[in-house]
Every structure is written in C-alpha cells, then in structure tokens.
Amino acid sequence: MDASVTSEAKGRDTRAETLVASYERAGYRRCAPAILQPAEPFLDLSGEDIRRRMYLTTAPDGAEFCLRPDLTIPVSRAYLASPLAGQPAGFCYLGPVFRHSSDAPAEFIQTGIESFGRPDRAAADAEMLALGLEATAHYGLSAPDIQIGDVALFSSLIAGLDLSPAWKRRLVKDFNRKANLAQDLDRLVLGGNNSRPEYQGVLAALAGSDPKGAHALVTDLLSIAGINAVGGRSVGEIADRFLEQSALGASAKLPRDVRALIERFLSIAGDPDEAAHDLRALAGESNMASALAPAIDLFESRTGFLAARGIDLKRVRLSTAFGRGFDYYTGFVFELTDPTRTGDPLVAGGRYDGLFSRLGSSEPIPAVGFAVWIERLGIYRGAP
C-alpha cells in the first residue's frame, strides 16, 4: 500500500479518535452497536431514501437483517434494552455505516452523539448544534453554513387544520419528501383520490371498517398470495399502506385558501429571530395561534440557548420547509455544510422524540443527536 495513503488514513483515524474522546470527556458513553442489525426497524422508521439504499440479507430462518445504514436506531435499541432505559443518558460512537451509492463508497465512517431522556429539550437541542460546530472546528472548518428547521412547527400547523387523521399523518410523513407533499396537496385541493385504481372497490369496502380486522384480512390475503416482502417492505407494512389508501380516498376536499396557508408557512425563512416574527404573524393572521404557539415558544427558547452558547444567530438560517429525509425526526433538525466544496452534510442531526414509542417503549422518551461524516471532514486541515 502507498505510504502516503496509509499516513492519510492514520491521520483521519487519529483526528476521529480525538473527537470521540472529547465526547467521552463531556459525559457521553462510548458504544459500539453490532454492524449486522434487524432490518425491520430501519424499514419501518427510516425514510424512503435510506430504505432503497440498504444492504439486506435473509437468515436461514427467514429473518431479515441489514448492514446498519445509520447508528441512531442501533444505539436507541441498545439503550431501550438496557437498565438505563427511561433515564437521562448520552452515548457517542465511531464506526462504519453502509448505504448503496452510485457515485460514492458504500461504506463510510461516522462519529456522533445520541442524547436520551433529557427533559430540557431546548437546551439539549442547542447543545447538539454547539457540539456539531465543535466537530467542524476540530477539522479546521470554523464557519460552516448552518441550516436549521423544525418538523414540530409543520406538524403543529397540520394538526390545527380541519383534515382527517389519515391525511394529517400523510402530510406530516410527506414533509421529508417534498415532491410527495406537493402531489398530495394537489390531490386534496382536487378532492381526495381521483386516480381510481383498479382495487378502488376493495378500498371502499375497507373504509370505515374495524382497523384490526381489516389489517388482518389484508395481511392474510397477501400471505395466501405468497407475498412476503415487496421493495424491502414487510407484509404488515404493505397492509398498513393499503389501508391508508382506503382512508385517504374517503377524505374531504382541502380549500384552496388552506393550501395557500400551508405554502405560505413553508416559504418562511431567515435567521431565527426573523423567522419567529414571521411565524407569529402567520399564526395571528390565520387564527392558528393556539395550534402554533407551543411550537413557536419552544423554537424561541432554543434560539435563546443557541445565543447563550455563543452561536452567532445571523449565521443560522431557518427554513420552515427544511427536513432531513428521515421519518423519525419530530422537531429540531440541522445540517452543517460547506457550499464551497460539495455542499454535502458534514454534520447533521436533530430531535426524534417519537422514535422510542415506535420501538416499543411504553413511555415517550425525549431524544436528540447528530452524526459527523469523517471522510468528508478529512479533507480539511485540523487537529492532529
């Protein structure tokens, strides 16, 4: 092997080890989840982009596994299975993740932090962004672009609209897939599902039926047909999506002024103080203050903690339309990038308070974290 390549790799490893050691000194326990993971949590909880890039394998007993495509879910599962579950705890890690890519290595190294159980959400969010900025500074990039968003703001807006529960769930899920969101808003304005698929009669028969019974029926029919999985989705997930279509097809029409309200909300951008002013104005003018006020209050509290940590708010850009492509995010999200290079995320993360309930926790557990792309930062000259 070329000596210069070996030296470069050792330099990357040294800097990464130094970085994760700083997390340990800050009180985050180092962990190393298994590389081979059960596939179901990733298929159920990650976004479409991750699902289609996963490396899947099937055990002799039929169980599906994957090479871990991220570390948030493995660390979360390990915490939930430990005696610490439900208590405040923080973890850090350094290791490979695996995602198929046509123009980049399928295996790459990430370090990062996951913080669980902290009730002071705004302060914890600010700490994650501050530690993320320390990571880029560690590699010699002192002033990356800072992009933030807040899924909770959009969820609060949708919760306050006069829509069926199925459509509210669908629009919030669509938030991370902007093309899907635009298409579904079109469908609603036109009046529900106008495509009339061949199985529309089946959908109509299922609409309004007992959810558990309908799910069992669809699952049985798929199993009888010999369908075990399609596109990485389990029979249960296929059944869920089929039943969702029956609920969506029966939904009411969305007035155009409500669509205009959603689009106005998604156009708000600027530094956090400017954005908060625009959000308050929209909430007041649209009679949405009761729906949006709690999320805006949390947003402004977080902004205060960011300022207290010495982060220049004029460098922070908030976009209400910004999401990260992972279905499990529920609140604050952020990315640190260098547009003078590729613009790819160097550090990214956010809040995912709903993940533990979806993993089987009987009680909700606050959670926030971020990941650092070591190879992307390795091009900068930083700490040895």
TORKOL-4160 file (C-alpha; in steps of 0.2 Angstrom, whole numbers, padded with zeros to 4 digits, m for minus):
384
<pt num="1" X="0000" Y="0000" Z="0000"/>
<pt num="2" X="0006" Y="0018" Z="m0004"/>
<pt num="3" X="0014" Y="0025" Z="0012"/>
<pt num="4" X="0006" Y="0042" Z="0009"/>
<pt num="5" X="m0011" Y="0034" Z="0008"/>
<pt num="6" X="m0008" Y="0024" Z="0024"/>
<pt num="7" X="m0002" Y="0040" Z="0033"/>
<pt num="8" X="m0018" Y="0049" Z="0027"/>
<pt num="9" X="m0029" Y="0036" Z="0034"/>
<pt num="10" X="m0020" Y="0036" Z="0051"/>
<pt num="11" X="m0022" Y="0055" Z="0052"/>
<pt num="12" X="m0041" Y="0053" Z="0049"/>
<pt num="13" X="m0042" Y="0039" Z="0062"/>
<pt num="14" X="m0032" Y="0050" Z="0075"/>
<pt num="15" X="m0042" Y="0065" Z="0072"/>
<pt num="16" X="m0058" Y="0055" Z="0073"/>
<pt num="17" X="m0052" Y="0046" Z="0089"/>
<pt num="18" X="m0048" Y="0063" Z="0097"/>
<pt num="19" X="m0065" Y="0070" Z="0093"/>
<pt num="20" X="m0074" Y="0055" Z="0100"/>
<pt num="21" X="m0063" Y="0056" Z="0116"/>
<pt num="22" X="m0069" Y="0074" Z="0118"/>
<pt num="23" X="m0087" Y="0067" Z="0118"/>
<pt num="24" X="m0082" Y="0054" Z="0132"/>
<pt num="25" X="m0074" Y="0068" Z="0142"/>
<pt num="26" X="m0091" Y="0078" Z="0140"/>
<pt num="27" X="m0100" Y="0064" Z="0148"/>
<pt num="28" X="m0106" Y="0053" Z="0133"/>
<pt num="29" X="m0103" Y="0035" Z="0135"/>
<pt num="30" X="m0094" Y="0026" Z="0120"/>
<pt num="31" X="m0104" Y="0012" Z="0112"/>
<pt num="32" X="m0102" Y="0000" Z="0098"/>
<pt num="33" X="m0118" Y="m0007" Z="0091"/>
<pt num="34" X="m0117" Y="m0023" Z="0080"/>
<pt num="35" X="m0114" Y="m0020" Z="0062"/>
<pt num="36" X="m0127" Y="m0033" Z="0057"/>
<pt num="37" X="m0144" Y="m0027" Z="0063"/>
<pt num="38" X="m0163" Y="m0032" Z="0061"/>
<pt num="39" X="m0169" Y="m0024" Z="0046"/>
<pt num="40" X="m0187" Y="m0021" Z="0052"/>
<pt num="41" X="m0184" Y="m0005" Z="0062"/>
<pt num="42" X="m0175" Y="0003" Z="0048"/>
<pt num="43" X="m0188" Y="m0002" Z="0035"/>
<pt num="44" X="m0202" Y="0005" Z="0047"/>
<pt num="45" X="m0194" Y="0020" Z="0053"/>
<pt num="46" X="m0181" Y="0027" Z="0041"/>
<pt num="47" X="m0186" Y="0037" Z="0025"/>
<pt num="48" X="m0188" Y="0031" Z="0008"/>
<pt num="49" X="m0170" Y="0037" Z="0003"/>
<pt num="50" X="m0162" Y="0026" Z="0016"/>
<pt num="51" X="m0173" Y="0011" Z="0013"/>
<pt num="52" X="m0169" Y="0009" Z="m0005"/>
<pt num="53" X="m0150" Y="0011" Z="m0001"/>
<pt num="54" X="m0150" Y="m0003" Z="0012"/>
<pt num="55" X="m0140" Y="m0019" Z="0011"/>
<pt num="56" X="m0152" Y="m0033" Z="0016"/>
<pt num="57" X="m0149" Y="m0051" Z="0019"/>
<pt num="58" X="m0160" Y="m0065" Z="0025"/>
<pt num="59" X="m0156" Y="m0078" Z="0038"/>
<pt num="60" X="m0160" Y="m0097" Z="0036"/>
<pt num="61" X="m0175" Y="m0095" Z="0047"/>
<pt num="62" X="m0182" Y="m0081" Z="0036"/>
<pt num="63" X="m0177" Y="m0066" Z="0047"/>
<pt num="64" X="m0171" Y="m0051" Z="0038"/>
<pt num="65" X="m0155" Y="m0042" Z="0043"/>
<pt num="66" X="m0146" Y="m0027" Z="0036"/>
<pt num="67" X="m0129" Y="m0019" Z="0037"/>
<pt num="68" X="m0133" Y="m0004" Z="0048"/>
<pt num="69" X="m0137" Y="0011" Z="0037"/>
<pt num="70" X="m0136" Y="0023" Z="0052"/>
<pt num="71" X="m0131" Y="0022" Z="0070"/>
<pt num="72" X="m0146" Y="0031" Z="0078"/>
<pt num="73" X="m0158" Y="0017" Z="0078"/>
<pt num="74" X="m0145" Y="0004" Z="0084"/>
<pt num="75" X="m0139" Y="0015" Z="0098"/>
<pt num="76" X="m0158" Y="0018" Z="0103"/>
<pt num="77" X="m0162" Y="0000" Z="0103"/>
<pt num="78" X="m0147" Y="m0004" Z="0114"/>
<pt num="79" X="m0152" Y="0009" Z="0126"/>
<pt num="80" X="m0170" Y="0004" Z="0126"/>
<pt num="81" X="m0164" Y="m0014" Z="0131"/>
<pt num="82" X="m0153" Y="m0008" Z="0145"/>
<pt num="83" X="m0156" Y="m0004" Z="0163"/>
<pt num="84" X="m0154" Y="0014" Z="0158"/>
<pt num="85" X="m0170" Y="0015" Z="0148"/>
<pt num="86" X="m0180" Y="0030" Z="0153"/>
<pt num="87" X="m0166" Y="0038" Z="0162"/>
<pt num="88" X="m0156" Y="0053" Z="0155"/>
<pt num="89" X="m0141" Y="0045" Z="0146"/>
<pt num="90" X="m0129" Y="0051" Z="0132"/>
<pt num="91" X="m0119" Y="0040" Z="0121"/>
<pt num="92" X="m0106" Y="0043" Z="0107"/>
<pt num="93" X="m0099" Y="0031" Z="0094"/>
<pt num="94" X="m0087" Y="0030" Z="0080"/>
<pt num="95" X="m0089" Y="0017" Z="0066"/>
<pt num="96" X="m0094" Y="0012" Z="0049"/>
<pt num="97" X="m0111" Y="0013" Z="0041"/>
<pt num="98" X="m0117" Y="0006" Z="0025"/>
<pt num="99" X="m0128" Y="0014" Z="0011"/>
<pt num="100" X="m0128" Y="0010" Z="m0008"/>
<pt num="101" X="m0122" Y="0024" Z="m0018"/>
<pt num="102" X="m0118" Y="0025" Z="m0037"/>
<pt num="103" X="m0105" Y="0039" Z="m0035"/>
<pt num="104" X="m0098" Y="0036" Z="m0018"/>
<pt num="105" X="m0091" Y="0022" Z="m0007"/>
<pt num="106" X="m0105" Y="0011" Z="0001"/>
<pt num="107" X="m0095" Y="0011" Z="0017"/>
<pt num="108" X="m0091" Y="0026" Z="0027"/>
<pt num="109" X="m0086" Y="0032" Z="0044"/>
<pt num="110" X="m0097" Y="0042" Z="0056"/>
<pt num="111" X="m0095" Y="0048" Z="0074"/>
<pt num="112" X="m0109" Y="0056" Z="0083"/>
<pt num="113" X="m0119" Y="0058" Z="0099"/>
<pt num="114" X="m0136" Y="0052" Z="0104"/>
<pt num="115" X="m0144" Y="0060" Z="0120"/>
<pt num="116" X="m0159" Y="0052" Z="0128"/>
<pt num="117" X="m0171" Y="0056" Z="0142"/>
<pt num="118" X="m0167" Y="0075" Z="0144"/>
<pt num="119" X="m0182" Y="0085" Z="0149"/>
<pt num="120" X="m0174" Y="0101" Z="0144"/>
<pt num="121" X="m0177" Y="0099" Z="0126"/>
<pt num="122" X="m0172" Y="0117" Z="0120"/>
<pt num="123" X="m0156" Y="0117" Z="0130"/>
<pt num="124" X="m0152" Y="0099" Z="0123"/>
<pt num="125" X="m0155" Y="0104" Z="0105"/>
<pt num="126" X="m0144" Y="0119" Z="0107"/>
<pt num="127" X="m0130" Y="0108" Z="0115"/>
<pt num="128" X="m0131" Y="0096" Z="0099"/>
<pt num="129" X="m0128" Y="0111" Z="0087"/>
<pt num="130" X="m0114" Y="0118" Z="0098"/>
<pt num="131" X="m0105" Y="0101" Z="0098"/>
<pt num="132" X="m0108" Y="0099" Z="0080"/>
<pt num="133" X="m0099" Y="0116" Z="0077"/>
<pt num="134" X="m0085" Y="0110" Z="0088"/>
<pt num="135" X="m0083" Y="0095" Z="0076"/>
<pt num="136" X="m0081" Y="0105" Z="0061"/>
<pt num="137" X="m0069" Y="0117" Z="0070"/>
<pt num="138" X="m0059" Y="0101" Z="0076"/>
<pt num="139" X="m0056" Y="0098" Z="0057"/>
<pt num="140" X="m0051" Y="0116" Z="0053"/>
<pt num="141" X="m0068" Y="0122" Z="0046"/>
<pt num="142" X="m0073" Y="0136" Z="0059"/>
<pt num="143" X="m0088" Y="0144" Z="0050"/>
<pt num="144" X="m0098" Y="0131" Z="0040"/>
<pt num="145" X="m0116" Y="0136" Z="0034"/>
<pt num="146" X="m0129" Y="0132" Z="0047"/>
<pt num="147" X="m0146" Y="0126" Z="0041"/>
<pt num="148" X="m0160" Y="0123" Z="0054"/>
<pt num="149" X="m0178" Y="0118" Z="0053"/>
<pt num="150" X="m0191" Y="0111" Z="0065"/>
<pt num="151" X="m0203" Y="0097" Z="0060"/>
<pt num="152" X="m0214" Y="0101" Z="0075"/>
<pt num="153" X="m0218" Y="0118" Z="0068"/>
<pt num="154" X="m0226" Y="0109" Z="0052"/>
<pt num="155" X="m0234" Y="0096" Z="0062"/>
<pt num="156" X="m0242" Y="0109" Z="0073"/>
<pt num="157" X="m0249" Y="0118" Z="0058"/>
<pt num="158" X="m0256" Y="0102" Z="0051"/>
<pt num="159" X="m0263" Y="0097" Z="0067"/>
<pt num="160" X="m0273" Y="0113" Z="0068"/>
<pt num="161" X="m0281" Y="0110" Z="0051"/>
<pt num="162" X="m0298" Y="0103" Z="0048"/>
<pt num="163" X="m0292" Y="0087" Z="0040"/>
<pt num="164" X="m0295" Y="0068" Z="0043"/>
<pt num="165" X="m0282" Y="0060" Z="0054"/>
<pt num="166" X="m0276" Y="0049" Z="0039"/>
<pt num="167" X="m0272" Y="0065" Z="0029"/>
<pt num="168" X="m0264" Y="0073" Z="0044"/>
<pt num="169" X="m0252" Y="0058" Z="0046"/>
<pt num="170" X="m0249" Y="0058" Z="0027"/>
<pt num="171" X="m0244" Y="0076" Z="0026"/>
<pt num="172" X="m0233" Y="0076" Z="0041"/>
<pt num="173" X="m0224" Y="0060" Z="0034"/>
<pt num="174" X="m0223" Y="0069" Z="0017"/>
<pt num="175" X="m0214" Y="0083" Z="0024"/>
<pt num="176" X="m0197" Y="0075" Z="0021"/>
<pt num="177" X="m0202" Y="0071" Z="0003"/>
<pt num="178" X="m0206" Y="0087" Z="m0005"/>
<pt num="179" X="m0212" Y="0080" Z="m0021"/>
<pt num="180" X="m0224" Y="0069" Z="m0012"/>
<pt num="181" X="m0231" Y="0083" Z="m0002"/>
<pt num="182" X="m0234" Y="0094" Z="m0017"/>
<pt num="183" X="m0243" Y="0079" Z="m0026"/>
<pt num="184" X="m0254" Y="0076" Z="m0010"/>
<pt num="185" X="m0259" Y="0094" Z="m0008"/>
<pt num="186" X="m0264" Y="0094" Z="m0027"/>
<pt num="187" X="m0275" Y="0078" Z="m0023"/>
<pt num="188" X="m0283" Y="0086" Z="m0008"/>
<pt num="189" X="m0287" Y="0103" Z="m0017"/>
<pt num="190" X="m0295" Y="0092" Z="m0031"/>
<pt num="191" X="m0305" Y="0082" Z="m0019"/>
<pt num="192" X="m0297" Y="0067" Z="m0012"/>
<pt num="193" X="m0291" Y="0052" Z="m0023"/>
<pt num="194" X="m0295" Y="0055" Z="m0041"/>
<pt num="195" X="m0284" Y="0041" Z="m0048"/>
<pt num="196" X="m0297" Y="0027" Z="m0046"/>
<pt num="197" X="m0286" Y="0012" Z="m0045"/>
<pt num="198" X="m0292" Y="m0005" Z="m0051"/>
<pt num="199" X="m0294" Y="m0010" Z="m0032"/>
<pt num="200" X="m0305" Y="0005" Z="m0028"/>
<pt num="201" X="m0319" Y="m0006" Z="m0024"/>
<pt num="202" X="m0309" Y="m0015" Z="m0011"/>
<pt num="203" X="m0303" Y="0001" Z="m0004"/>
<pt num="204" X="m0321" Y="0007" Z="m0002"/>
<pt num="205" X="m0326" Y="m0009" Z="0007"/>
<pt num="206" X="m0312" Y="m0007" Z="0019"/>
<pt num="207" X="m0315" Y="0012" Z="0023"/>
<pt num="208" X="m0323" Y="0013" Z="0040"/>
<pt num="209" X="m0321" Y="m0005" Z="0044"/>
<pt num="210" X="m0313" Y="m0011" Z="0060"/>
<pt num="211" X="m0295" Y="m0007" Z="0058"/>
<pt num="212" X="m0288" Y="m0023" Z="0066"/>
<pt num="213" X="m0300" Y="m0034" Z="0057"/>
<pt num="214" X="m0296" Y="m0025" Z="0040"/>
<pt num="215" X="m0277" Y="m0026" Z="0044"/>
<pt num="216" X="m0278" Y="m0045" Z="0047"/>
<pt num="217" X="m0289" Y="m0048" Z="0032"/>
<pt num="218" X="m0276" Y="m0039" Z="0020"/>
<pt num="219" X="m0261" Y="m0047" Z="0029"/>
<pt num="220" X="m0269" Y="m0065" Z="0026"/>
<pt num="221" X="m0273" Y="m0061" Z="0008"/>
<pt num="222" X="m0255" Y="m0056" Z="0005"/>
<pt num="223" X="m0249" Y="m0071" Z="0014"/>
<pt num="224" X="m0261" Y="m0083" Z="0004"/>
<pt num="225" X="m0254" Y="m0075" Z="m0012"/>
<pt num="226" X="m0236" Y="m0079" Z="m0007"/>
<pt num="227" X="m0231" Y="m0061" Z="m0004"/>
<pt num="228" X="m0218" Y="m0060" Z="0009"/>
<pt num="229" X="m0210" Y="m0043" Z="0005"/>
<pt num="230" X="m0210" Y="m0030" Z="m0009"/>
<pt num="231" X="m0196" Y="m0017" Z="m0011"/>
<pt num="232" X="m0190" Y="m0021" Z="0007"/>
<pt num="233" X="m0207" Y="m0019" Z="0015"/>
<pt num="234" X="m0214" Y="m0032" Z="0026"/>
<pt num="235" X="m0232" Y="m0039" Z="0023"/>
<pt num="236" X="m0238" Y="m0029" Z="0038"/>
<pt num="237" X="m0231" Y="m0013" Z="0031"/>
<pt num="238" X="m0239" Y="m0016" Z="0014"/>
<pt num="239" X="m0256" Y="m0019" Z="0023"/>
<pt num="240" X="m0254" Y="m0003" Z="0033"/>
<pt num="241" X="m0251" Y="0007" Z="0016"/>
<pt num="242" X="m0265" Y="m0002" Z="0008"/>
<pt num="243" X="m0277" Y="0003" Z="0022"/>
<pt num="244" X="m0270" Y="0020" Z="0022"/>
<pt num="245" X="m0276" Y="0022" Z="0004"/>
<pt num="246" X="m0294" Y="0017" Z="0009"/>
<pt num="247" X="m0294" Y="0031" Z="0022"/>
<pt num="248" X="m0286" Y="0044" Z="0011"/>
<pt num="249" X="m0298" Y="0040" Z="m0003"/>
<pt num="250" X="m0313" Y="0045" Z="0008"/>
<pt num="251" X="m0306" Y="0061" Z="0013"/>
<pt num="252" X="m0314" Y="0078" Z="0011"/>
<pt num="253" X="m0308" Y="0092" Z="m0001"/>
<pt num="254" X="m0295" Y="0105" Z="0005"/>
<pt num="255" X="m0300" Y="0123" Z="0002"/>
<pt num="256" X="m0288" Y="0132" Z="m0009"/>
<pt num="257" X="m0285" Y="0145" Z="0005"/>
<pt num="258" X="m0279" Y="0132" Z="0017"/>
<pt num="259" X="m0267" Y="0126" Z="0004"/>
<pt num="260" X="m0261" Y="0144" Z="0002"/>
<pt num="261" X="m0258" Y="0144" Z="0021"/>
<pt num="262" X="m0248" Y="0129" Z="0020"/>
<pt num="263" X="m0237" Y="0136" Z="0006"/>
<pt num="264" X="m0235" Y="0152" Z="0015"/>
<pt num="265" X="m0229" Y="0143" Z="0030"/>
<pt num="266" X="m0217" Y="0133" Z="0020"/>
<pt num="267" X="m0210" Y="0149" Z="0012"/>
<pt num="268" X="m0204" Y="0157" Z="0029"/>
<pt num="269" X="m0185" Y="0158" Z="0030"/>
<pt num="270" X="m0172" Y="0169" Z="0038"/>
<pt num="271" X="m0162" Y="0170" Z="0054"/>
<pt num="272" X="m0171" Y="0163" Z="0069"/>
<pt num="273" X="m0177" Y="0180" Z="0075"/>
<pt num="274" X="m0184" Y="0185" Z="0058"/>
<pt num="275" X="m0192" Y="0168" Z="0056"/>
<pt num="276" X="m0200" Y="0169" Z="0073"/>
<pt num="277" X="m0208" Y="0186" Z="0069"/>
<pt num="278" X="m0215" Y="0179" Z="0053"/>
<pt num="279" X="m0222" Y="0164" Z="0061"/>
<pt num="280" X="m0230" Y="0174" Z="0075"/>
<pt num="281" X="m0238" Y="0185" Z="0061"/>
<pt num="282" X="m0244" Y="0170" Z="0051"/>
<pt num="283" X="m0252" Y="0162" Z="0067"/>
<pt num="284" X="m0261" Y="0178" Z="0071"/>
<pt num="285" X="m0267" Y="0182" Z="0054"/>
<pt num="286" X="m0273" Y="0164" Z="0051"/>
<pt num="287" X="m0281" Y="0161" Z="0068"/>
<pt num="288" X="m0269" Y="0147" Z="0071"/>
<pt num="289" X="m0261" Y="0155" Z="0087"/>
<pt num="290" X="m0267" Y="0141" Z="0098"/>
<pt num="291" X="m0260" Y="0127" Z="0087"/>
<pt num="292" X="m0243" Y="0135" Z="0083"/>
<pt num="293" X="m0239" Y="0145" Z="0099"/>
<pt num="294" X="m0232" Y="0130" Z="0109"/>
<pt num="295" X="m0220" Y="0125" Z="0095"/>
<pt num="296" X="m0215" Y="0143" Z="0092"/>
<pt num="297" X="m0212" Y="0146" Z="0111"/>
<pt num="298" X="m0200" Y="0131" Z="0110"/>
<pt num="299" X="m0192" Y="0137" Z="0095"/>
<pt num="300" X="m0188" Y="0154" Z="0103"/>
<pt num="301" X="m0182" Y="0146" Z="0119"/>
<pt num="302" X="m0170" Y="0136" Z="0108"/>
<pt num="303" X="m0164" Y="0151" Z="0100"/>
<pt num="304" X="m0160" Y="0159" Z="0117"/>
<pt num="305" X="m0150" Y="0144" Z="0121"/>
<pt num="306" X="m0140" Y="0145" Z="0105"/>
<pt num="307" X="m0136" Y="0163" Z="0108"/>
<pt num="308" X="m0131" Y="0159" Z="0126"/>
<pt num="309" X="m0118" Y="0146" Z="0119"/>
<pt num="310" X="m0111" Y="0160" Z="0109"/>
<pt num="311" X="m0118" Y="0155" Z="0092"/>
<pt num="312" X="m0120" Y="0170" Z="0080"/>
<pt num="313" X="m0138" Y="0169" Z="0076"/>
<pt num="314" X="m0135" Y="0179" Z="0060"/>
<pt num="315" X="m0125" Y="0164" Z="0053"/>
<pt num="316" X="m0140" Y="0152" Z="0057"/>
<pt num="317" X="m0153" Y="0150" Z="0043"/>
<pt num="318" X="m0170" Y="0144" Z="0047"/>
<pt num="319" X="m0181" Y="0137" Z="0034"/>
<pt num="320" X="m0199" Y="0130" Z="0038"/>
<pt num="321" X="m0198" Y="0118" Z="0023"/>
<pt num="322" X="m0181" Y="0111" Z="0028"/>
<pt num="323" X="m0181" Y="0092" Z="0033"/>
<pt num="324" X="m0168" Y="0078" Z="0033"/>
<pt num="325" X="m0177" Y="0064" Z="0024"/>
<pt num="326" X="m0178" Y="0053" Z="0040"/>
<pt num="327" X="m0196" Y="0048" Z="0045"/>
<pt num="328" X="m0192" Y="0048" Z="0064"/>
<pt num="329" X="m0187" Y="0066" Z="0066"/>
<pt num="330" X="m0201" Y="0076" Z="0076"/>
<pt num="331" X="m0193" Y="0093" Z="0080"/>
<pt num="332" X="m0177" Y="0102" Z="0078"/>
<pt num="333" X="m0166" Y="0097" Z="0063"/>
<pt num="334" X="m0150" Y="0104" Z="0057"/>
<pt num="335" X="m0136" Y="0102" Z="0044"/>
<pt num="336" X="m0118" Y="0110" Z="0044"/>
<pt num="337" X="m0111" Y="0111" Z="0026"/>
<pt num="338" X="m0098" Y="0119" Z="0016"/>
<pt num="339" X="m0105" Y="0125" Z="m0001"/>
<pt num="340" X="m0088" Y="0130" Z="m0007"/>
<pt num="341" X="m0084" Y="0111" Z="m0008"/>
<pt num="342" X="m0098" Y="0099" Z="m0012"/>
<pt num="343" X="m0112" Y="0106" Z="0000"/>
<pt num="344" X="m0115" Y="0088" Z="0007"/>
<pt num="345" X="m0119" Y="0087" Z="0025"/>
<pt num="346" X="m0103" Y="0087" Z="0036"/>
<pt num="347" X="m0113" Y="0086" Z="0052"/>
<pt num="348" X="m0132" Y="0083" Z="0053"/>
<pt num="349" X="m0145" Y="0078" Z="0066"/>
<pt num="350" X="m0160" Y="0083" Z="0076"/>
<pt num="351" X="m0174" Y="0078" Z="0088"/>
<pt num="352" X="m0183" Y="0062" Z="0087"/>
<pt num="353" X="m0194" Y="0061" Z="0102"/>
<pt num="354" X="m0206" Y="0048" Z="0094"/>
<pt num="355" X="m0194" Y="0035" Z="0090"/>
<pt num="356" X="m0194" Y="0025" Z="0106"/>
<pt num="357" X="m0213" Y="0023" Z="0107"/>
<pt num="358" X="m0211" Y="0016" Z="0089"/>
<pt num="359" X="m0198" Y="0005" Z="0095"/>
<pt num="360" X="m0209" Y="m0002" Z="0109"/>
<pt num="361" X="m0206" Y="0009" Z="0124"/>
<pt num="362" X="m0222" Y="0011" Z="0135"/>
<pt num="363" X="m0217" Y="0029" Z="0139"/>
<pt num="364" X="m0211" Y="0043" Z="0127"/>
<pt num="365" X="m0193" Y="0047" Z="0129"/>
<pt num="366" X="m0185" Y="0063" Z="0123"/>
<pt num="367" X="m0171" Y="0060" Z="0111"/>
<pt num="368" X="m0159" Y="0071" Z="0101"/>
<pt num="369" X="m0142" Y="0068" Z="0092"/>
<pt num="370" X="m0131" Y="0071" Z="0077"/>
<pt num="371" X="m0119" Y="0062" Z="0066"/>
<pt num="372" X="m0102" Y="0068" Z="0059"/>
<pt num="373" X="m0096" Y="0062" Z="0041"/>
<pt num="374" X="m0077" Y="0058" Z="0045"/>
<pt num="375" X="m0071" Y="0056" Z="0027"/>
<pt num="376" X="m0080" Y="0072" Z="0021"/>
<pt num="377" X="m0071" Y="0082" Z="0035"/>
<pt num="378" X="m0055" Y="0073" Z="0032"/>
<pt num="379" X="m0051" Y="0085" Z="0018"/>
<pt num="380" X="m0048" Y="0099" Z="0030"/>
<pt num="381" X="m0033" Y="0103" Z="0040"/>
<pt num="382" X="m0037" Y="0102" Z="0058"/>
<pt num="383" X="m0031" Y="0095" Z="0075"/>
<pt num="384" X="m0019" Y="0080" Z="0073"/>
